[in-house]
Amino acid sequence: MDPIDFGVIGFTDADRVYPGSRYSEVRDAIFANPYQKVWGAPGEPPLPFRQPIFFDTLREIWRGRHFLTEAAQRSVDAHADLRWGPDKKGFRRIVHPWGVALTGLWEITEENDYTGYFQKGSKALVIARYSNGGAVQRGKPRGQGIAGKLYPTTDPHHAEPLKTANFFTIDDIVGAPTRYLQDVEFVNAPNVTLSNDWGTAPIVLMAGVIFAITDKDPTERQLHEIAELGKPADVLTHAPRFMRLKLVDGYPRIEGEGLDSRDEVLALMFDKGDPTPKRQLVFSIEVTEEGEVTGVTGFKKGTFRNWKRIGTLSFDNAVASYNSDHVLHFHHPNWRMNRDDPSTAVRPPRP
């Protein structure tokens, strides 16, 4: 098996300047080169997959690259929404390399005390990516996640570049045996259970240690970027600590032993062989302040109470494509000792 080419995985001069991006530009990029021209049509190739291999990571370290450090620093410091690289082939993710890109709308419908795009009445275009941390086949541990970026507009043709607010939600970073999408709870403070998948565990453990050095907490991703999106400068930030995304009721369970999780997501939206989405994929947006995250690196468990539904995240189109796996980029919000106070950021902005 040929070694993995990770591409330009570290921070570059192109990452240094971030004027924002146009929703239409990013949307067009992720739909430009699908693995299957029409999902599920006869004659289409299978979706690509290669299990993340610990030795590929060791090979890069052996060659003298500060490989995981480069990736961790870039994920926090680089705000770019698309990272093409000098060869226009992007980069290879160390974890969550395979996924489905989704487009849709973030909408807050209920009163709450939070600021920015958590406020009631907020609507934002969203580009997101559903992905797996290890295996993609049902019956194996899969770290199922949804990362997203909010654009402060509802106009898909908005002409000026806009800076996005990014979020990350996962069920278990290593992987969990959850069989159906309906049963997955996507949380911004996910569990970490190394014993769920000892094959993926070494990569996750190494990446987690490096990320903790880079930005303090390798698992919980704060939500202040959403709480500050569109917020007047004279208004104090108020972000929820915990957020959960959960598929709303009413969807059929897609059956199939060993089913590829990407096929499950696409089957909920499309009929095989038909390029037009037939159904939206709708998740409830829920928040709470009540919860604890206990444990140590490698074994963490979140316990949450009194979730409050405040809105919906509705996806109207989706694609599994090369650019969504290699070019689409999500910035990790930097850790703050006080999530509502920018001056308490652990990692200062890169000059």
C-alpha positions as CSV (number, residue, x, y, z in Angstrom):
1,M,0.0,0.0,0.0
2,D,1.4,3.4,-1.0
3,P,2.1,5.8,1.9
4,I,-0.4,8.6,2.4
5,D,0.6,12.1,1.0
6,F,-0.6,14.5,3.6
7,G,0.1,17.6,1.5
8,V,0.7,21.0,3.0
9,I,-0.8,20.4,6.4
10,G,0.9,23.2,8.3
11,F,0.2,27.0,8.5
12,T,1.3,28.8,5.3
13,D,1.6,32.4,4.1
14,A,-1.7,31.8,2.3
15,D,-3.3,31.2,5.7
16,R,-1.9,34.4,7.1
17,V,-4.5,36.7,5.5
18,Y,-8.1,35.9,5.9
19,P,-10.6,38.4,4.3
20,G,-13.4,35.9,4.6
21,S,-15.0,34.0,1.7
22,R,-18.2,34.0,-0.4
23,Y,-20.7,31.3,0.4
24,S,-21.2,30.7,-3.3
25,E,-17.5,30.2,-3.9
26,V,-17.2,27.6,-1.2
27,R,-20.4,25.8,-2.2
28,D,-19.3,25.6,-5.8
29,A,-15.9,24.3,-4.7
30,I,-17.3,21.3,-2.7
31,F,-19.6,20.3,-5.5
32,A,-17.0,20.6,-8.3
33,N,-15.5,17.1,-8.1
34,P,-17.9,14.5,-6.6
35,Y,-16.7,11.0,-6.2
36,Q,-19.9,9.9,-7.9
37,K,-21.4,12.2,-10.5
38,V,-24.8,11.0,-9.4
39,W,-24.9,9.2,-6.0
40,G,-26.0,5.6,-6.3
41,A,-26.4,5.6,-10.1
42,P,-25.5,2.4,-11.9
43,G,-21.8,2.2,-12.9
44,E,-20.6,4.8,-10.4
45,P,-17.5,3.8,-8.5
46,P,-17.6,3.1,-4.8
47,L,-16.9,5.9,-2.4
48,P,-13.1,5.9,-1.6
49,F,-11.9,4.8,1.8
50,R,-8.6,4.1,3.4
51,Q,-8.4,3.5,7.1
52,P,-6.2,6.0,9.0
53,I,-2.9,4.3,9.6
54,F,-0.8,5.0,12.7
55,F,2.4,4.2,10.8
56,D,1.7,6.9,8.2
57,T,1.9,9.4,11.0
58,L,5.0,7.8,12.4
59,R,6.6,8.0,9.0
60,E,6.2,11.7,8.8
61,I,7.6,12.2,12.3
62,W,10.5,9.9,11.4
63,R,11.2,12.1,8.4
64,G,11.8,15.0,10.8
65,R,8.4,16.8,10.4
66,H,6.8,18.3,13.4
67,F,3.8,16.8,11.8
68,L,1.1,16.8,14.5
69,T,2.2,20.1,15.9
70,E,1.9,21.7,12.4
71,A,-1.6,20.3,12.0
72,A,-2.7,21.4,15.5
73,Q,-1.4,24.9,15.1
74,R,-2.9,25.3,11.6
75,S,-6.3,24.1,12.8
76,V,-6.4,26.9,15.4
77,D,-4.5,29.7,13.6
78,A,-5.8,29.3,10.0
79,H,-9.2,30.8,9.4
80,A,-9.3,29.9,5.7
81,D,-12.5,28.3,4.5
82,L,-10.8,26.7,1.5
83,R,-7.1,25.5,1.6
84,W,-6.1,24.7,-2.0
85,G,-2.3,24.4,-1.5
86,P,0.3,25.1,-4.2
87,D,-0.8,22.1,-6.3
88,K,-4.5,22.8,-5.9
89,K,-4.9,19.3,-4.2
90,G,-5.4,20.6,-0.7
91,F,-4.3,18.5,2.3
92,R,-5.1,15.2,3.9
93,R,-6.8,15.3,7.3
94,I,-5.2,13.2,10.0
95,V,-8.5,12.4,11.7
96,H,-11.9,12.5,10.1
97,P,-10.5,12.2,6.5
98,W,-13.8,10.9,4.9
99,G,-17.1,12.7,4.9
100,V,-20.1,14.4,3.3
101,A,-20.4,18.1,2.7
102,L,-23.7,19.7,3.4
103,T,-25.3,23.1,2.7
104,G,-28.2,24.6,4.5
105,L,-29.6,27.1,7.0
106,W,-29.0,27.8,10.7
107,E,-32.2,29.2,12.3
108,I,-32.8,30.2,16.0
109,T,-36.5,30.3,16.8
110,E,-36.6,30.4,20.6
111,E,-35.8,33.1,23.1
112,N,-32.5,32.7,25.0
113,D,-29.9,34.8,26.8
114,Y,-27.1,34.3,24.4
115,T,-25.6,36.8,21.9
116,G,-24.7,36.9,18.2
117,Y,-26.2,34.2,16.0
118,F,-27.6,32.3,19.0
119,Q,-30.2,35.1,19.4
120,K,-33.8,34.4,18.4
121,G,-34.5,35.4,14.8
122,S,-30.9,34.7,13.7
123,K,-30.6,33.0,10.3
124,A,-27.4,32.1,8.6
125,L,-26.3,30.1,5.6
126,V,-24.2,27.1,6.6
127,I,-21.6,24.9,5.0
128,A,-21.0,21.8,7.1
129,R,-19.3,18.4,6.9
130,Y,-20.4,15.1,8.4
131,S,-17.4,12.9,8.9
132,N,-16.1,9.8,10.6
133,G,-12.9,9.6,12.8
134,G,-12.0,6.0,12.0
135,A,-14.1,3.4,10.1
136,V,-17.0,4.4,8.0
137,Q,-18.8,1.0,8.0
138,R,-21.7,0.3,10.3
139,G,-20.8,-2.3,12.9
140,K,-17.4,-0.7,13.6
141,P,-16.6,2.1,15.9
142,R,-17.2,5.4,14.1
143,G,-16.4,8.8,15.5
144,Q,-19.3,10.6,13.9
145,G,-19.0,14.4,13.7
146,I,-20.5,17.5,12.2
147,A,-18.4,20.6,11.7
148,G,-20.0,23.7,10.4
149,K,-19.3,27.3,9.3
150,L,-22.0,30.0,9.6
151,Y,-22.2,32.9,7.1
152,P,-24.0,36.0,8.4
153,T,-26.3,36.2,5.5
154,T,-29.3,34.3,3.9
155,D,-28.4,35.4,0.4
156,P,-26.4,32.6,-1.4
157,H,-25.2,35.2,-3.9
158,H,-23.9,37.7,-1.4
159,A,-21.2,39.5,-3.3
160,E,-18.7,40.5,-0.6
161,P,-16.5,38.0,1.3
162,L,-17.8,37.3,4.8
163,K,-15.9,35.9,7.8
164,T,-17.4,32.7,9.1
165,A,-18.1,31.3,12.6
166,N,-17.1,27.7,12.9
167,F,-18.3,24.9,15.3
168,F,-17.4,21.2,15.9
169,T,-19.7,18.5,17.3
170,I,-18.8,14.8,17.7
171,D,-20.3,11.8,19.5
172,D,-17.0,10.1,20.5
173,I,-13.7,11.3,19.1
174,V,-12.3,7.7,18.9
175,G,-15.5,6.1,17.8
176,A,-18.8,4.7,19.1
177,P,-20.8,1.6,18.0
178,T,-24.0,3.7,17.3
179,R,-25.7,2.1,14.3
180,Y,-28.1,4.8,13.0
181,L,-27.8,8.5,12.5
182,Q,-31.0,9.0,14.5
183,D,-29.3,7.8,17.7
184,V,-26.1,10.0,17.4
185,E,-25.8,13.0,19.7
186,F,-23.4,15.5,18.2
187,V,-21.9,17.5,21.1
188,N,-19.2,20.2,21.2
189,A,-17.7,18.4,24.3
190,P,-17.5,14.8,23.0
191,N,-16.6,11.6,24.8
192,V,-13.1,10.2,24.3
193,T,-13.0,6.4,24.7
194,L,-9.7,4.9,23.5
195,S,-10.9,1.4,24.3
196,N,-13.6,1.7,21.7
197,D,-11.1,1.3,18.9
198,W,-7.5,0.5,19.6
199,G,-6.6,0.8,15.9
200,T,-7.6,4.5,15.8
201,A,-6.6,5.2,19.4
202,P,-2.9,5.9,18.9
203,I,-3.5,8.6,16.3
204,V,-6.2,10.2,18.5
205,L,-4.1,10.0,21.6
206,M,-1.0,11.6,19.9
207,A,-3.1,14.3,18.3
208,G,-4.9,15.0,21.6
209,V,-1.6,15.5,23.5
210,I,-0.2,17.9,20.9
211,F,-3.5,19.8,20.7
212,A,-3.6,20.2,24.5
213,I,-0.1,21.8,24.3
214,T,-1.2,24.0,21.4
215,D,-4.6,25.1,22.7
216,K,-5.2,23.7,26.2
217,D,-8.3,21.5,25.6
218,P,-8.1,18.9,22.8
219,T,-11.8,17.9,22.9
220,E,-14.2,20.6,24.0
221,R,-14.7,23.3,21.3
222,Q,-16.1,26.5,22.6
223,L,-18.9,28.3,20.9
224,H,-17.9,32.0,21.2
225,E,-17.4,32.5,17.5
226,I,-21.2,32.0,16.9
227,A,-22.0,34.1,19.9
228,E,-19.8,36.9,18.5
229,L,-21.0,36.7,14.9
230,G,-22.8,39.9,14.0
231,K,-22.6,41.1,17.6
232,P,-22.2,44.9,18.2
233,A,-18.8,45.7,19.6
234,D,-20.4,47.3,22.7
235,V,-22.4,44.2,23.7
236,L,-20.7,41.7,26.0
237,T,-20.4,38.1,24.6
238,H,-22.6,35.4,26.1
239,A,-22.0,32.0,24.6
240,P,-23.5,28.7,25.8
241,R,-21.1,26.1,27.1
242,F,-22.6,23.1,25.6
243,M,-24.4,22.5,22.3
244,R,-26.0,19.4,20.9
245,L,-27.3,18.6,17.4
246,K,-29.7,15.7,17.0
247,L,-31.7,14.5,14.0
248,V,-35.4,15.4,14.4
249,D,-38.0,12.7,14.5
250,G,-39.7,11.2,11.5
251,Y,-36.8,9.8,9.4
252,P,-36.7,6.2,8.3
253,R,-33.8,4.1,9.6
254,I,-31.6,3.2,6.6
255,E,-30.8,-0.5,6.9
256,G,-27.7,-2.4,5.8
257,E,-25.0,-4.4,7.7
258,G,-21.7,-2.8,7.0
259,L,-23.4,0.2,5.4
260,D,-21.0,3.1,4.6
261,S,-22.1,6.1,6.9
262,R,-21.8,8.4,3.9
263,D,-24.3,6.4,2.0
264,E,-26.6,6.5,5.0
265,V,-26.5,10.3,5.1
266,L,-27.0,10.6,1.3
267,A,-29.9,8.1,1.4
268,L,-31.8,10.2,3.9
269,M,-31.7,13.1,1.4
270,F,-31.6,11.5,-2.1
271,D,-33.2,8.7,-4.1
272,K,-30.4,6.6,-5.7
273,G,-29.6,7.7,-9.2
274,D,-31.5,11.0,-8.9
275,P,-29.3,14.1,-8.7
276,T,-32.0,16.2,-7.1
277,P,-32.4,16.1,-3.3
278,K,-35.8,14.9,-2.3
279,R,-35.7,15.5,1.5
280,Q,-34.0,18.0,3.8
281,L,-31.9,16.7,6.7
282,V,-33.0,18.6,9.8
283,F,-31.2,18.7,13.2
284,S,-32.4,20.3,16.4
285,I,-30.0,22.9,17.9
286,E,-30.0,22.4,21.7
287,V,-28.0,24.2,24.4
288,T,-27.4,23.9,28.1
289,E,-25.1,25.2,30.9
290,E,-25.7,22.2,33.0
291,G,-23.1,19.5,32.6
292,E,-19.7,18.1,33.4
293,V,-16.8,16.6,31.5
294,T,-14.8,14.2,33.6
295,G,-11.8,12.0,33.0
296,V,-8.3,12.4,31.6
297,T,-6.8,12.6,28.1
298,G,-7.9,9.4,26.3
299,F,-10.8,8.7,28.5
300,K,-13.3,11.5,28.9
301,K,-17.1,11.4,29.5
302,G,-19.6,14.2,29.2
303,T,-22.7,14.3,31.4
304,F,-25.4,16.8,30.4
305,R,-28.8,17.9,31.8
306,N,-31.7,20.0,30.8
307,W,-31.1,20.5,27.1
308,K,-33.1,23.4,25.7
309,R,-34.1,23.4,22.0
310,I,-33.5,26.8,20.5
311,G,-33.6,26.2,16.7
312,T,-32.9,24.0,13.8
313,L,-30.0,23.3,11.4
314,S,-31.6,22.3,8.1
315,F,-29.5,20.8,5.2
316,D,-30.9,21.0,1.7
317,N,-28.1,19.5,-0.4
318,A,-25.1,17.2,0.1
319,V,-22.1,15.7,-1.7
320,A,-19.2,13.4,-1.1
321,S,-16.4,14.9,-3.0
322,Y,-12.6,15.3,-3.2
323,N,-12.7,19.0,-2.3
324,S,-14.9,18.4,0.7
325,D,-12.4,15.9,2.0
326,H,-9.2,17.8,1.1
327,V,-9.8,21.5,0.4
328,L,-12.7,22.5,2.7
329,H,-11.3,23.7,6.0
330,F,-12.8,24.4,9.4
331,H,-11.1,26.7,11.9
332,H,-11.0,25.5,15.5
333,P,-12.2,28.3,17.8
334,N,-9.3,29.1,20.1
335,W,-9.6,28.2,23.7
336,R,-10.5,31.0,26.2
337,M,-10.2,30.6,30.0
338,N,-13.4,32.6,30.0
339,R,-15.3,31.8,26.9
340,D,-17.0,35.2,26.9
341,D,-13.8,37.2,27.2
342,P,-11.5,37.4,24.1
343,S,-8.6,38.7,26.3
344,T,-8.4,35.3,28.0
345,A,-7.5,33.4,24.8
346,V,-4.8,30.8,25.6
347,R,-3.2,31.1,22.1
348,P,-2.6,34.6,20.8
349,P,-3.3,35.3,17.1
350,R,-0.4,34.5,14.8
351,P,1.3,37.6,13.5
